[in-house]
Amino acid sequence: MRSVTVRKGEPIDRALKRLKTKLDTEGILEEMRRRRAFESPMDEKRRKARSASKRNKVKWRFTNKEEIPAAAVTPSEE
């Protein structure tokens, strides 16, 4: 069970926001919304393909960084 302790003098709104962000980072809210209604097998494939595409795009971006050669960089005029 996920929980957030309310600190002394802390507004309830702020504690709720902390709880929501915690649930959102763990993916619980997204899963709850997804399970609320029936998802056909084709919709499930599409959703998984979309998320895999996003993951691969980010992974590719960080693994294939092109370094700028030093000769291409022009020094600034002083």
N, C-alpha and C positions, 0 to 999 in steps of 0.2 A: 504494500500500500504506500502510495506516495504521500508525503506530508510536508508541510511548511510550518515552522514554529513562528508564532506572532510575537515579535519583540515588544518589550515594554514601551508604550507610547507610540507604537507604529500604527498607522491607519490600516483598517481592514482592506481597503482598496489596494494598497501597496503589497500586502501579503498575498492577495488574490492574484495580482499581476505576477509575483514571483512564482506562485504555483502554476499559473498558466504557461509561463515561459519554460518552467521545468518540464511540464507535460509536453509542450511543443517540441523541445529539443530531443526528448526521448521518443517522439513520434506517436504518442498515445492518442492525442486528439485526432490526428489524421487517420489512424486505424479505426477509431470509434466512428468517425464520419463515413469511412469506407464500409464498415460493417452494418451501418444503419439500414442500407437497402441492398437488395440482391444485385450481384455483379455477374454478368454473363461471362463465360470462359473467354470470349473474344475481347471483351472489355478489360478483363484481367491481363490478357496478353499485351494489349495496347498500353495499359498503365505500366506494366513491368518493362516493356520496351522503351517507353518514354523515360522512365527513371534510369534505366541502364544507359541510355543515350546521354543523359545529363552527367552521369558518373564518368562515362568514358571521355566526354568532352573535357571535364575538369582534369581528369587523370592525364589526358594527352597534353593539355595546356602546360602542366607542371613538369612533365617528363621530356617534352620537346622544346624547351626554351632555346631560342636562338641567341647566341651571344653576339653582340655587336663587335666587329673587329676594331682594334684600336686605331687603324689607319682611317676608318670611316668617320671617326669622331673628330670634328674640327675644333681647335681651341678657340676660346672666345677672345675677341679683340679687346685689348686694354688701352 
